[in-house]
Amino acid sequence: MARVAPESLGSGYFSIIFSDGQAELTRQLVPLAAAVVPLGTTITDGGGRLELEIDLVAVQSGVIRAEFAGSDLAWPVRAEMTFGR
């Protein structure tokens, strides 16, 4: 297992090399990318506000994104908050 900070996105890759002990058989490249972890869902109130409690005690840095796909009455929207380092 490896941990990748969000700011590392696109900065490199892990290389997994398979060998028979004599020669390389194949190579797999895995680009660096931070995990996307859903934190929950919530419903907006009459004024369009939302509230979701998130426990970030063990998290040092990251990005929180809130998205609304839109509806017949409202445009889609996305908000983002970066925290830590």
C-alpha positions, 0 to 999 in steps of 0.5 A: 500500500502507498499513500499519495498526497492530492498535490502529487497528482500527475507528478509520477507513477509506480512501476510494477515489473514482472520478471522470471528471474532472468528477464523482464516479462512485462511492466505495468505503470500506475499513475500517481493519483489520490483516492476519491472517498465519498463522505456522505450525502445531504439535502439542502434546506429551503435556502439552498444551504447544506450541512454535513459533519466530517471527522477529519482528525486523521487527515493531514491534507486534502480536497473536499468537493461538493457537487450538485448535478442540477435539476429542472429548476437549478443549474449544476454547481460544484464547490471545492475546499483545499485544506492542510499543507 
